[in-house]
Amino acid sequence: MIAIAPHPIDVALILDSVKADSAGGIDIFIGTTRARSGNRTVVSLEYEAYEPMASRVMTDISEVARRRWDIVHISMVHRTGKVGIGEASVVIAVSAVHRKEAFEACRFVIDTLKKDVPIWKKEIFTDGQEWAGPQANTPALS
Amino acid sequence: MITVRIRTFAMLREITGSGALEMSLPDESTVDALVEKLVSAYPALERWRAHVRCAVNNEYTNGSHVLRNNDEAAFIPPVSGG
């Protein structure tokens, strides 16, 4: 399952989507919204995605992971819109024959998603708001 | 002339006012030429210029990519998903 979702993510559904008799383990990563960013208090995050490119890049990442590790299933779901404190903004689930592959692939998938998938978050603070991530002093990626 | 559809996001969208624009360019124009024209129209984009990736028709590409009529060129500022 690969999806961009404007509604709360159903973690149990994603877990079910990667279950398989051939799997020896499932690794699941849930990214959640922190109440603090630096010294500021966060009220909520607002995510914006470029569709269909975001889903396409997520699919590419899952295919790279499949080539690299002995994976049974991968699911990736990312929220859009307003996400409250403590809510899941992203869920990655990987089932694999052995736990080592599940852990490694899951880490690769979330790390690559954060680097390449065209999704942006705006942090809404008690005293203002700004787009998260590298500011204009960061070198270009390409 | 060709017409390309332009998509901007996050802080870039706030500068261009709309996330979906159109621009006309001479035939065989590159992504770099489109960037020049866009920055001329919206000078505040200059600050982000070195940090933006471009995708044409949903695939990351580079400045020398030659645009075709009705292509969708997206300007991708530093991503922050997760």
Backbone of each chain as ProteinMPNN parsed JSONL, in Angstrom:
{"seq_chain_A": "MIAIAPHPIDVALILDSVKADSAGGIDIFIGTTRARSGNRTVVSLEYEAYEPMASRVMTDISEVARRRWDIVHISMVHRTGKVGIGEASVVIAVSAVHRKEAFEACRFVIDTLKKDVPIWKKEIFTDGQEWAGPQANTPALS", "coords_chain_A": {"N_chain_A": [[0.849, -1.191, 0.0], [0.699, 2.11, -0.999], [0.355, 5.411, -0.271], [-0.963, 8.771, -0.2], [-2.469, 10.566, 2.252], [-5.256, 12.456, 3.244], [-6.501, 12.177, 5.654], [-6.583, 10.904, 9.099], [-4.069, 8.407, 9.756], [-4.555, 4.936, 9.578], [-3.053, 2.803, 11.512], [-3.25, 0.074, 12.147], [-4.439, -0.977, 9.894], [-2.414, -0.641, 8.03], [-0.465, -2.277, 9.093], [-1.752, -4.766, 8.784], [-1.647, -4.847, 6.025], [0.907, -5.642, 5.36], [1.319, -8.109, 6.443], [2.29, -11.547, 6.22], [2.527, -15.035, 5.544], [5.019, -15.92, 4.848], [6.747, -14.197, 6.015], [9.199, -13.382, 8.494], [9.247, -11.355, 10.213], [8.021, -8.054, 11.072], [8.706, -4.708, 10.559], [7.936, -1.551, 11.791], [7.633, 1.886, 11.253], [6.663, 4.837, 12.776], [6.129, 8.088, 12.232], [5.768, 10.898, 14.246], [4.146, 13.922, 15.383], [5.978, 16.379, 16.966], [5.846, 18.287, 20.018], [7.581, 20.335, 20.424], [9.833, 22.47, 18.704], [13.002, 23.199, 18.286], [13.296, 25.948, 20.313], [10.682, 26.521, 20.334], [7.113, 26.345, 20.738], [5.056, 23.986, 19.293], [1.981, 23.997, 17.605], [0.582, 22.671, 15.604], [1.179, 20.748, 12.601], [1.312, 21.401, 9.093], [0.921, 19.661, 6.211], [1.941, 19.491, 2.821], [1.655, 18.048, -0.355], [3.084, 17.113, -3.494], [1.246, 15.788, -5.798], [0.752, 13.717, -8.71], [3.394, 13.084, -8.197], [4.585, 12.616, -5.677], [3.575, 10.111, -4.785], [4.586, 8.581, -6.808], [7.397, 8.793, -6.484], [7.577, 7.61, -3.976], [6.822, 5.007, -4.666], [8.976, 4.356, -6.343], [11.034, 4.334, -4.417], [10.244, 2.176, -2.833], [10.613, 0.149, -4.651], [13.371, 0.191, -5.078], [14.194, -0.594, -2.527], [13.16, -3.19, -2.473], [14.764, -4.42, -4.354], [17.145, -4.398, -3.024], [16.901, -5.677, -0.537], [15.62, -8.699, 1.023], [12.556, -8.653, 0.846], [9.126, -8.982, 1.841], [6.598, -7.515, 1.867], [5.95, -3.979, 1.411], [4.654, -1.077, 2.908], [3.711, 2.328, 2.633], [2.59, 5.285, 3.953], [1.671, 8.644, 3.858], [0.683, 11.576, 5.527], [-1.362, 14.417, 4.553], [-2.292, 17.883, 4.873], [-3.609, 19.294, 7.966], [-1.952, 18.224, 10.863], [-2.204, 17.154, 14.089], [-0.531, 17.538, 17.337], [1.316, 14.698, 18.36], [0.009, 13.028, 16.633], [0.197, 10.655, 13.887], [2.297, 11.352, 11.181], [3.543, 10.032, 9.186], [3.726, 6.643, 8.135], [5.583, 3.719, 7.908], [5.781, 0.419, 6.894], [7.36, -2.694, 6.894], [7.608, -5.987, 5.85], [9.617, -8.873, 6.149], [11.675, -11.726, 5.35], [13.578, -12.179, 7.303], [14.463, -10.474, 10.401], [16.564, -8.634, 10.255], [16.664, -7.667, 7.618], [14.16, -6.466, 7.542], [14.405, -4.368, 9.444], [16.566, -2.882, 8.309], [15.629, -2.198, 5.727], [13.34, -0.726, 6.348], [14.41, 1.48, 7.628], [15.953, 2.558, 5.556], [13.888, 3.238, 3.768], [12.363, 5.247, 5.158], [14.369, 7.165, 5.559], [15.073, 7.825, 2.913], [12.657, 8.671, 1.899], [12.328, 11.045, 3.357], [14.258, 12.588, 2.188], [13.775, 12.722, -0.579], [11.021, 12.67, -1.393], [8.464, 14.698, -2.709], [7.193, 16.47, -0.487], [6.068, 18.8, 1.873], [6.364, 20.467, 5.04], [4.694, 22.757, 7.111], [5.396, 24.446, 10.006], [3.313, 25.225, 12.613], [3.41, 27.514, 15.027], [2.953, 28.65, 18.443], [3.588, 31.262, 18.301], [3.723, 32.113, 15.628], [4.495, 31.025, 12.205], [6.281, 28.739, 10.064], [7.946, 27.343, 7.141], [9.287, 24.125, 7.387], [12.581, 22.602, 7.635], [15.575, 22.718, 5.544], [16.93, 25.949, 5.264], [17.576, 28.891, 3.238], [20.366, 28.818, 3.184], [21.384, 26.371, 2.669], [23.175, 23.983, 0.716], [22.416, 23.302, -2.765], [20.589, 20.414, -3.852], [20.947, 19.202, -6.251]], "CA_chain_A": [[0.0, 0.0, 0.0], [1.419, 3.378, -1.038], [-0.731, 6.398, -0.32], [-0.929, 10.097, 0.409], [-3.794, 10.535, 2.873], [-5.65, 13.692, 3.91], [-7.206, 11.83, 6.889], [-5.705, 10.189, 10.034], [-3.564, 7.132, 9.237], [-4.969, 3.75, 10.333], [-1.833, 1.998, 11.63], [-3.613, -1.354, 12.133], [-4.697, -1.332, 8.49], [-1.116, -0.736, 7.354], [0.145, -3.5, 9.619], [-2.402, -5.889, 8.091], [-1.3, -4.863, 4.599], [2.226, -6.255, 5.124], [1.379, -9.453, 7.044], [2.426, -12.639, 5.25], [3.007, -16.278, 6.157], [6.438, -16.125, 4.529], [7.554, -13.196, 6.722], [9.655, -13.717, 9.842], [9.148, -10.163, 11.058], [7.509, -6.806, 10.501], [9.228, -3.505, 11.206], [7.032, -0.441, 11.489], [8.079, 3.194, 11.718], [5.581, 5.824, 12.823], [6.614, 9.444, 12.493], [4.709, 11.643, 14.934], [4.343, 15.363, 15.501], [6.542, 16.813, 18.25], [5.267, 19.519, 20.57], [8.603, 21.376, 20.473], [10.78, 22.548, 17.594], [13.955, 24.154, 18.848], [12.78, 26.505, 21.562], [9.324, 27.013, 20.123], [6.015, 25.414, 20.979], [4.33, 23.69, 18.06], [0.544, 23.759, 17.766], [0.268, 21.619, 14.635], [1.934, 20.79, 11.351], [0.485, 21.322, 7.895], [1.69, 19.021, 5.149], [1.528, 19.707, 1.44], [2.338, 17.071, -1.217], [2.934, 17.252, -4.946], [0.735, 14.554, -6.365], [1.046, 12.34, -8.326], [4.827, 12.786, -8.11], [4.945, 12.083, -4.355], [3.292, 8.664, -4.791], [5.492, 7.964, -7.77], [8.717, 8.682, -5.866], [7.444, 6.586, -2.923], [6.84, 3.705, -5.35], [10.366, 4.129, -6.761], [11.818, 3.997, -3.222], [9.9, 0.806, -2.414], [11.206, -0.785, -5.618], [14.812, 0.122, -4.777], [14.324, -1.406, -1.305], [12.894, -4.593, -2.843], [15.941, -4.965, -5.057], [18.286, -4.443, -2.124], [16.677, -6.583, 0.596], [14.681, -9.798, 0.803], [11.35, -8.1, 1.453], [7.858, -9.572, 1.405], [5.719, -6.394, 1.507], [6.252, -2.65, 1.959], [3.586, -0.081, 2.825], [4.141, 3.682, 2.993], [1.465, 6.23, 3.901], [2.041, 9.965, 4.392], [-0.441, 12.513, 5.687], [-1.356, 15.806, 4.105], [-3.195, 18.71, 5.665], [-3.249, 19.623, 9.341], [-1.69, 17.065, 11.73], [-2.072, 17.629, 15.469], [0.56, 17.008, 18.155], [1.2, 13.294, 18.727], [-0.581, 12.231, 15.55], [1.147, 10.111, 12.917], [2.389, 12.046, 9.89], [3.997, 9.049, 8.205], [3.868, 5.271, 8.637], [6.264, 2.806, 6.992], [5.783, -0.953, 7.412], [8.093, -3.62, 6.018], [7.723, -7.376, 6.288], [10.738, -9.529, 5.486], [11.889, -13.107, 5.797], [14.329, -12.077, 8.559], [14.31, -9.147, 11.001], [17.634, -7.723, 9.834], [16.213, -7.025, 6.377], [13.008, -5.602, 7.846], [14.928, -3.152, 10.081], [17.398, -2.093, 7.384], [14.803, -1.662, 4.639], [12.44, 0.285, 6.911], [15.224, 2.686, 7.856], [16.262, 3.114, 4.229], [12.673, 3.816, 3.179], [12.012, 6.522, 5.793], [15.444, 8.134, 5.304], [15.016, 8.26, 1.511], [11.415, 9.447, 1.78], [12.547, 12.403, 3.894], [15.205, 13.281, 1.311], [13.391, 12.819, -2.004], [9.595, 12.738, -1.755], [8.038, 16.102, -2.692], [6.22, 16.776, 0.571], [6.582, 19.893, 2.711], [5.567, 20.739, 6.234], [4.746, 24.085, 7.712], [5.227, 24.344, 11.456], [2.464, 26.278, 13.171], [3.824, 27.733, 16.411], [2.076, 29.543, 19.204], [3.961, 32.655, 18.003], [4.016, 32.309, 14.212], [4.562, 29.803, 11.419], [7.28, 28.748, 8.99], [8.205, 26.072, 6.466], [10.357, 23.388, 8.064], [13.639, 22.069, 6.816], [16.717, 23.564, 5.235], [16.638, 27.301, 4.815], [18.254, 29.263, 1.991], [21.825, 28.715, 3.235], [21.738, 24.97, 2.459], [23.553, 23.754, -0.68], [21.428, 22.652, -3.627], [20.665, 18.954, -3.844], [21.402, 18.742, -7.567]], "C_chain_A": [[0.888, 1.246, 0.0], [0.377, 4.467, -1.2], [-0.336, 7.721, 0.311], [-2.344, 10.299, 0.942], [-4.125, 11.852, 3.568], [-6.337, 13.448, 5.263], [-6.263, 11.048, 7.817], [-5.325, 8.794, 9.508], [-3.988, 5.996, 10.163], [-3.797, 2.766, 10.381], [-2.141, 0.502, 11.55], [-3.836, -1.849, 10.701], [-3.384, -1.52, 7.731], [-0.369, -1.983, 7.81], [-0.44, -4.726, 8.904], [-1.922, -6.013, 6.647], [0.054, -5.506, 4.329], [2.353, -7.652, 5.747], [1.471, -10.518, 5.958], [2.98, -13.858, 5.96], [4.507, -16.487, 5.937], [7.346, -15.16, 5.3], [7.94, -13.682, 8.113], [9.575, -12.522, 10.771], [8.592, -8.976, 10.301], [8.139, -5.666, 11.28], [8.324, -2.351, 10.806], [7.596, 0.842, 12.08], [6.897, 4.147, 11.659], [6.199, 7.169, 13.17], [5.488, 10.252, 13.108], [5.12, 13.103, 15.136], [4.803, 15.737, 16.901], [5.94, 18.13, 18.697], [6.268, 20.667, 20.597], [9.447, 21.317, 19.211], [11.766, 23.627, 17.974], [13.412, 24.644, 20.171], [11.319, 26.899, 21.471], [8.289, 25.915, 20.337], [5.185, 25.252, 19.712], [2.863, 23.415, 18.386], [0.121, 22.606, 16.853], [1.212, 21.749, 13.446], [0.943, 20.743, 10.205], [1.332, 20.803, 6.754], [1.052, 19.268, 3.797], [2.308, 18.722, 0.574], [2.107, 17.421, -2.677], [2.531, 15.888, -5.494], [0.54, 14.743, -7.867], [2.53, 12.051, -8.114], [5.207, 12.163, -6.767], [4.721, 10.562, -4.311], [4.256, 7.928, -5.711], [6.887, 7.767, -7.176], [8.68, 7.646, -4.738], [7.476, 5.179, -3.533], [8.261, 3.358, -5.797], [11.217, 3.683, -5.564], [11.527, 2.559, -2.795], [10.515, -0.213, -3.37], [12.716, -0.919, -5.412], [15.03, -0.766, -3.556], [14.112, -2.891, -1.626], [14.074, -5.232, -3.553], [17.091, -5.203, -4.086], [18.13, -5.451, -0.985], [15.612, -7.62, 0.255], [13.365, -9.473, 1.53], [10.117, -8.838, 0.96], [6.903, -8.454, 0.962], [6.257, -5.089, 2.099], [4.99, -1.806, 1.854], [4.127, 1.261, 3.303], [2.924, 4.59, 2.855], [1.915, 7.542, 4.547], [0.808, 10.854, 4.439], [-0.248, 13.785, 4.877], [-2.324, 16.567, 4.997], [-2.695, 18.877, 7.093], [-3.106, 18.358, 10.19], [-1.411, 17.585, 13.136], [-0.912, 16.971, 16.202], [0.278, 15.547, 18.524], [0.581, 12.412, 17.657], [0.507, 11.745, 14.604], [1.103, 10.926, 11.628], [2.835, 11.092, 8.792], [4.093, 7.679, 8.879], [4.503, 4.423, 7.532], [6.202, 1.424, 7.637], [6.458, -1.862, 6.39], [8.041, -5.008, 6.634], [8.826, -8.024, 5.463], [10.891, -10.923, 6.056], [12.599, -13.093, 7.152], [14.306, -10.639, 9.08], [15.35, -8.147, 10.531], [17.209, -6.94, 8.584], [15.065, -6.054, 6.655], [13.478, -4.283, 8.458], [15.656, -2.272, 9.073], [16.556, -1.44, 6.302], [13.904, -0.547, 5.155], [13.2, 1.595, 7.121], [15.569, 3.375, 6.527], [15.047, 3.846, 3.656], [12.334, 5.163, 3.833], [13.09, 7.58, 5.519], [15.35, 8.689, 3.882], [13.753, 9.076, 1.258], [11.652, 10.897, 2.226], [13.442, 13.241, 2.988], [14.605, 13.603, -0.056], [11.911, 13.024, -2.305], [9.109, 14.187, -1.647], [6.842, 16.356, -1.769], [6.872, 17.845, 1.449], [5.715, 20.057, 3.943], [5.797, 22.164, 6.704], [4.496, 23.892, 9.194], [4.408, 25.534, 11.936], [2.816, 26.381, 14.656], [2.788, 28.581, 17.139], [2.353, 31.003, 18.821], [4.355, 32.85, 16.536], [4.046, 30.99, 13.457], [5.671, 29.899, 10.392], [7.453, 27.358, 8.396], [9.403, 25.408, 7.113], [11.456, 23.039, 7.081], [14.697, 23.085, 6.493], [16.265, 24.936, 4.788], [17.596, 27.657, 3.686], [19.784, 29.211, 2.053], [22.318, 27.29, 3.009], [22.107, 24.746, 0.991], [22.444, 23.057, -1.473], [21.66, 21.148, -3.641], [21.121, 18.416, -5.192], [21.733, 19.949, -8.428]], "O_chain_A": [[1.725, 1.419, 0.886], [-0.398, 4.452, -2.156], [0.496, 7.787, 1.216], [-3.311, 10.215, 0.185], [-3.347, 12.317, 4.4], [-6.714, 14.401, 5.944], [-5.228, 10.569, 7.354], [-6.14, 8.1, 8.902], [-3.807, 6.075, 11.378], [-3.567, 2.004, 9.442], [-1.378, -0.255, 10.951], [-3.477, -2.972, 10.346], [-3.249, -2.423, 6.906], [0.278, -2.659, 7.01], [0.299, -5.612, 8.475], [-1.801, -7.114, 6.109], [0.336, -5.882, 3.191], [3.385, -8.304, 5.593], [0.824, -10.417, 4.916], [3.803, -13.737, 6.868], [5.177, -17.144, 6.734], [8.569, -15.285, 5.249], [7.143, -14.3, 8.819], [9.804, -12.648, 11.974], [8.675, -8.894, 9.075], [8.111, -5.654, 12.511], [7.986, -2.19, 9.634], [7.986, 0.886, 13.247], [6.218, 4.257, 10.638], [6.726, 7.361, 14.266], [4.382, 10.295, 12.57], [6.299, 13.45, 15.065], [4.125, 15.458, 17.89], [5.572, 18.975, 17.881], [5.888, 21.826, 20.768], [9.743, 20.233, 18.708], [11.436, 24.812, 17.99], [13.101, 23.845, 21.055], [10.77, 27.519, 22.381], [8.557, 24.729, 20.143], [4.686, 26.22, 19.138], [2.552, 22.687, 19.329], [-0.596, 21.695, 17.266], [1.942, 22.731, 13.311], [-0.123, 20.137, 10.311], [2.33, 21.415, 6.373], [-0.169, 19.26, 3.636], [3.517, 18.577, 0.757], [1.063, 17.96, -3.043], [3.346, 14.976, -5.631], [0.189, 15.847, -8.283], [2.902, 10.902, -7.876], [6.061, 11.277, -6.719], [5.587, 9.82, -3.848], [4.681, 6.807, -5.43], [7.491, 6.707, -7.34], [9.635, 6.89, -4.559], [8.09, 4.271, -2.973], [8.702, 2.218, -5.653], [12.026, 2.763, -5.685], [12.439, 1.812, -2.44], [10.894, -1.308, -2.955], [13.273, -2.008, -5.552], [15.941, -1.594, -3.543], [14.82, -3.747, -1.096], [14.355, -6.419, -3.383], [17.913, -6.095, -4.292], [19.119, -6.017, -0.52], [14.818, -7.444, -0.669], [13.102, -9.936, 2.64], [10.06, -9.269, -0.192], [6.45, -8.444, -0.182], [6.923, -5.084, 3.135], [4.324, -1.818, 0.818], [4.903, 1.325, 4.257], [2.304, 4.663, 1.794], [2.471, 7.545, 5.646], [0.001, 10.877, 3.51], [0.875, 14.177, 4.559], [-3.074, 15.976, 5.774], [-1.525, 18.636, 7.393], [-4.012, 17.526, 10.237], [-0.483, 18.367, 13.341], [-0.373, 15.964, 15.743], [-0.827, 15.196, 18.939], [0.62, 11.186, 17.76], [1.588, 12.328, 14.52], [0.038, 11.162, 11.057], [2.546, 11.308, 7.615], [4.489, 7.571, 10.04], [4.04, 4.406, 6.392], [6.539, 1.279, 8.812], [6.171, -1.808, 5.194], [8.389, -5.189, 7.801], [8.965, -7.775, 4.266], [10.323, -11.26, 7.095], [12.276, -13.883, 8.04], [14.148, -9.696, 8.304], [15.066, -6.955, 10.418], [17.374, -5.722, 8.508], [15.004, -4.966, 6.084], [13.023, -3.211, 8.059], [15.402, -1.07, 8.988], [16.743, -0.263, 5.99], [13.721, 0.466, 4.479], [12.692, 2.676, 6.826], [15.487, 4.596, 6.399], [15.174, 4.948, 3.121], [12.044, 6.126, 3.124], [12.774, 8.745, 5.276], [15.526, 9.889, 3.672], [13.771, 10.047, 0.501], [11.233, 11.843, 1.56], [13.386, 14.47, 3.023], [14.901, 14.652, -0.627], [11.576, 13.513, -3.384], [9.313, 14.834, -0.62], [5.688, 16.441, -2.189], [8.07, 17.795, 1.727], [4.507, 19.824, 3.913], [6.91, 22.689, 6.696], [3.518, 23.261, 9.597], [4.758, 26.69, 11.699], [2.558, 25.464, 15.436], [1.878, 29.147, 16.532], [1.496, 31.871, 18.983], [5.227, 33.664, 16.235], [3.668, 29.952, 14.001], [5.98, 30.983, 9.899], [7.16, 26.344, 9.029], [10.421, 26.056, 7.361], [11.294, 23.161, 5.867], [14.736, 24.172, 7.071], [15.315, 25.063, 4.015], [18.352, 26.8, 3.227], [20.44, 29.532, 1.062], [23.511, 27.015, 3.134], [21.426, 25.263, 0.105], [21.638, 22.314, -0.912], [22.783, 20.676, -3.464], [21.626, 17.297, -5.273], [22.137, 19.794, -9.58]]}, "seq_chain_B": "MITVRIRTFAMLREITGSGALEMSLPDESTVDALVEKLVSAYPALERWRAHVRCAVNNEYTNGSHVLRNNDEAAFIPPVSGG", "coords_chain_B": {"N_chain_B": [[6.452, 28.921, -30.521], [6.159, 27.556, -27.197], [3.949, 26.414, -24.618], [4.231, 26.046, -21.184], [3.195, 24.314, -18.259], [3.388, 25.341, -14.945], [4.341, 24.368, -11.707], [4.415, 25.28, -8.321], [5.554, 25.105, -4.918], [5.059, 25.129, -1.313], [7.127, 27.525, 0.238], [7.767, 28.68, -2.188], [5.386, 28.708, -3.585], [3.992, 30.502, -2.057], [5.314, 32.789, -2.787], [4.803, 32.991, -5.563], [2.127, 33.212, -5.532], [0.079, 31.674, -6.731], [-0.154, 28.13, -7.002], [-0.157, 27.041, -9.468], [0.783, 27.883, -12.593], [1.154, 29.349, -15.904], [3.46, 29.603, -18.593], [4.74, 31.068, -21.597], [7.222, 30.162, -23.922], [10.097, 30.304, -26.139], [10.424, 27.782, -28.733], [12.244, 24.775, -27.971], [13.249, 25.666, -25.557], [15.07, 25.545, -22.463], [14.941, 24.109, -19.109], [16.477, 25.803, -17.508], [16.135, 28.243, -18.859], [13.449, 28.684, -18.424], [13.509, 28.996, -15.657], [14.946, 31.408, -15.465], [13.061, 33.168, -16.588], [10.961, 32.895, -14.831], [12.072, 33.781, -12.408], [12.567, 36.405, -13.124], [9.978, 37.326, -13.311], [9.11, 36.961, -10.723], [10.908, 38.226, -8.522], [11.523, 37.632, -5.837], [11.975, 34.955, -5.759], [14.612, 34.506, -6.249], [16.24, 34.146, -3.994], [15.824, 31.488, -3.332], [16.718, 30.084, -5.439], [19.156, 28.519, -5.777], [18.586, 26.307, -4.337], [16.599, 24.755, -5.22], [15.048, 21.982, -6.705], [14.199, 20.702, -9.948], [11.398, 19.216, -11.505], [10.202, 17.574, -14.352], [7.206, 16.717, -15.769], [6.705, 15.024, -13.562], [9.165, 13.81, -12.977], [12.381, 14.062, -11.549], [14.726, 16.349, -12.887], [17.275, 18.162, -14.784], [18.798, 21.452, -15.322], [19.394, 21.637, -18.044], [17.51, 20.29, -19.395], [15.324, 19.99, -22.124], [12.366, 21.654, -22.809], [8.984, 20.733, -23.719], [5.969, 21.493, -25.538], [3.197, 22.023, -23.415], [4.328, 20.621, -21.287], [4.663, 19.763, -17.779], [6.259, 21.609, -15.482], [7.791, 21.393, -12.446], [8.726, 23.125, -9.536], [10.72, 22.302, -6.96], [11.146, 22.978, -3.764], [13.473, 22.622, -0.922], [12.675, 19.532, 0.49], [10.497, 18.389, 3.155], [9.185, 16.248, 4.302], [7.91, 13.542, 6.396]], "CA_chain_B": [[6.409, 29.058, -29.06], [5.527, 26.486, -26.426], [3.396, 26.816, -23.324], [4.46, 25.032, -20.155], [2.473, 24.467, -16.991], [4.369, 25.466, -13.866], [3.844, 24.11, -10.354], [5.305, 25.704, -7.238], [5.103, 24.545, -3.636], [5.548, 25.651, -0.033], [7.486, 28.951, 0.229], [7.76, 29.167, -3.573], [3.977, 28.966, -3.919], [3.59, 31.745, -1.381], [5.889, 33.896, -3.562], [4.148, 33.119, -6.876], [0.711, 33.515, -5.298], [-0.704, 30.496, -7.095], [0.716, 26.965, -7.195], [-0.268, 26.575, -10.856], [0.936, 29.005, -13.519], [1.542, 28.972, -17.267], [4.334, 30.572, -19.263], [5.094, 30.762, -22.984], [8.667, 30.252, -24.155], [10.458, 29.874, -27.495], [10.658, 26.341, -28.925], [13.554, 24.249, -27.543], [13.735, 26.297, -24.328], [15.464, 24.615, -21.406], [14.475, 24.401, -17.748], [17.204, 27.004, -17.055], [15.502, 29.429, -19.463], [12.189, 28.879, -17.701], [13.858, 29.526, -14.334], [15.262, 32.825, -15.678], [11.829, 33.915, -16.833], [10.153, 32.858, -13.602], [12.717, 34.649, -11.413], [12.332, 37.784, -13.57], [8.589, 37.676, -12.995], [8.956, 36.923, -9.252], [12.294, 38.383, -8.041], [11.732, 37.054, -4.499], [12.392, 33.56, -5.917], [16.074, 34.46, -6.379], [16.793, 33.647, -2.736], [15.691, 30.038, -3.254], [17.126, 29.52, -6.716], [20.209, 27.509, -5.683], [18.17, 25.22, -3.443], [15.376, 24.169, -5.761], [15.168, 20.953, -7.743], [13.108, 20.78, -10.908], [10.865, 17.964, -12.059], [9.355, 17.768, -15.523], [6.258, 15.596, -15.886], [6.814, 14.158, -12.381], [10.475, 13.186, -12.776], [13.459, 15.013, -11.314], [15.576, 16.554, -14.056], [18.229, 19.245, -14.53], [18.567, 22.709, -16.024], [19.579, 21.556, -19.501], [16.371, 19.55, -19.956], [14.585, 20.774, -23.119], [10.921, 21.577, -22.541], [8.062, 20.553, -24.844], [4.679, 22.129, -25.338], [2.296, 21.424, -22.427], [5.021, 19.944, -20.177], [4.46, 20.301, -16.431], [7.544, 21.829, -14.807], [7.542, 21.643, -11.02], [9.891, 23.607, -8.793], [10.658, 21.556, -5.703], [12.053, 23.501, -2.738], [13.929, 21.554, -0.02], [11.512, 18.797, 0.984], [10.494, 18.256, 4.619], [8.216, 15.244, 4.728], [8.314, 12.675, 7.492]], "C_chain_B": [[5.77, 27.818, -28.429], [4.934, 27.093, -25.15], [3.662, 25.695, -22.337], [3.639, 25.365, -18.917], [3.508, 24.431, -15.874], [3.696, 25.179, -12.535], [4.881, 24.596, -9.355], [4.689, 25.263, -5.904], [5.699, 25.309, -2.456], [5.902, 27.144, -0.16], [7.503, 29.519, -1.191], [6.339, 29.525, -4.006], [3.504, 30.266, -3.268], [4.153, 32.965, -2.114], [5.127, 34.087, -4.876], [2.641, 33.366, -6.737], [-0.2, 32.361, -5.628], [0.28, 29.35, -7.3], [0.704, 26.456, -8.619], [-0.271, 27.778, -11.786], [1.165, 28.453, -14.925], [2.469, 30.034, -17.807], [4.587, 30.107, -20.686], [6.57, 31.036, -23.186], [8.937, 29.889, -25.614], [10.627, 28.348, -27.554], [12.068, 25.989, -28.451], [14.096, 24.945, -26.287], [14.063, 25.232, -23.285], [14.799, 25.01, -20.076], [15.164, 25.654, -17.222], [16.559, 28.281, -17.592], [14.178, 29.742, -18.767], [12.455, 29.486, -16.326], [14.169, 31.016, -14.441], [13.99, 33.664, -15.784], [10.98, 34.0, -15.555], [10.74, 33.799, -12.544], [12.554, 36.124, -11.8], [10.926, 38.246, -13.18], [8.364, 37.771, -11.486], [10.347, 37.009, -8.61], [12.547, 37.759, -6.66], [12.148, 35.577, -4.576], [13.917, 33.418, -5.929], [16.74, 33.819, -5.153], [16.809, 32.115, -2.671], [16.311, 29.301, -4.425], [18.121, 28.366, -6.602], [19.762, 26.257, -4.919], [16.982, 24.438, -3.97], [15.717, 23.121, -6.801], [13.997, 21.119, -8.705], [12.684, 19.383, -11.332], [10.027, 18.33, -13.279], [8.507, 16.507, -15.689], [6.515, 14.533, -14.813], [8.132, 13.422, -12.221], [11.526, 14.264, -12.571], [14.323, 15.126, -12.564], [16.541, 17.682, -13.754], [17.976, 20.422, -15.467], [18.68, 22.626, -17.531], [18.448, 20.785, -20.186], [15.578, 20.462, -20.908], [13.081, 20.543, -22.93], [10.125, 21.421, -23.833], [6.742, 21.241, -24.511], [3.83, 21.326, -24.353], [2.991, 20.585, -21.359], [4.587, 20.567, -18.846], [5.818, 20.39, -15.736], [7.256, 22.211, -13.361], [8.824, 22.084, -10.355], [9.756, 23.149, -7.35], [11.624, 22.185, -4.716], [12.474, 22.363, -1.798], [12.732, 20.858, 0.645], [11.624, 18.588, 2.497], [9.412, 17.308, 5.091], [8.757, 14.421, 5.887], [7.778, 13.17, 8.814]], "O_chain_B": [[4.955, 27.132, -29.047], [5.369, 28.144, -24.68], [3.359, 24.533, -22.609], [3.423, 26.529, -18.579], [4.398, 23.581, -15.87], [2.607, 25.685, -12.263], [6.077, 24.357, -9.52], [3.478, 25.078, -5.786], [6.692, 26.025, -2.584], [5.077, 27.938, -0.612], [7.278, 30.715, -1.379], [6.119, 30.516, -4.702], [2.724, 31.023, -3.846], [3.56, 34.042, -2.079], [4.835, 35.219, -5.261], [1.968, 33.691, -7.715], [-1.15, 32.088, -4.895], [1.416, 29.57, -7.722], [1.46, 25.547, -8.96], [-1.199, 28.587, -11.776], [1.346, 27.25, -15.112], [2.3, 31.22, -17.525], [4.643, 28.907, -20.957], [7.104, 32.023, -22.68], [8.109, 29.242, -26.256], [10.934, 27.71, -26.548], [12.977, 26.817, -28.524], [15.284, 24.825, -25.986], [13.434, 24.175, -23.225], [14.193, 26.074, -19.943], [14.53, 26.482, -16.567], [16.447, 29.276, -16.877], [13.831, 30.903, -18.55], [11.729, 30.374, -15.878], [13.716, 31.806, -13.612], [13.862, 34.717, -15.159], [10.374, 35.028, -15.252], [10.006, 34.522, -11.87], [12.42, 36.989, -10.934], [10.716, 39.39, -12.778], [7.537, 38.556, -11.023], [10.905, 35.99, -8.202], [13.682, 37.396, -6.353], [12.615, 35.011, -3.588], [14.448, 32.342, -5.653], [17.689, 33.046, -5.283], [17.683, 31.519, -2.043], [16.424, 28.075, -4.423], [17.95, 27.341, -7.261], [20.489, 25.265, -4.869], [16.425, 23.58, -3.285], [16.563, 23.338, -7.668], [12.936, 21.614, -8.326], [13.512, 18.487, -11.494], [9.241, 19.278, -13.244], [9.023, 15.391, -15.742], [6.543, 13.334, -15.09], [8.223, 12.499, -11.412], [11.573, 15.25, -13.306], [14.616, 14.127, -13.22], [16.634, 18.126, -12.61], [17.063, 20.394, -16.293], [18.117, 23.464, -18.236], [18.434, 20.648, -21.409], [15.207, 21.576, -20.537], [12.601, 19.41, -22.896], [10.526, 21.904, -24.892], [6.446, 21.529, -23.351], [3.753, 20.101, -24.444], [2.315, 19.899, -20.592], [4.198, 21.734, -18.789], [6.444, 19.372, -15.442], [6.579, 23.2, -13.08], [9.884, 21.498, -10.574], [8.838, 23.535, -6.626], [12.828, 21.949, -4.818], [11.911, 21.269, -1.858], [11.894, 21.502, 1.275], [12.723, 18.609, 3.05], [8.794, 17.519, 6.134], [9.905, 14.58, 6.303], [8.025, 12.553, 9.85]]}, "name": "protein", "num_of_chains": 2, "seq": "MIAIAPHPIDVALILDSVKADSAGGIDIFIGTTRARSGNRTVVSLEYEAYEPMASRVMTDISEVARRRWDIVHISMVHRTGKVGIGEASVVIAVSAVHRKEAFEACRFVIDTLKKDVPIWKKEIFTDGQEWAGPQANTPALSMITVRIRTFAMLREITGSGALEMSLPDESTVDALVEKLVSAYPALERWRAHVRCAVNNEYTNGSHVLRNNDEAAFIPPVSGG"}
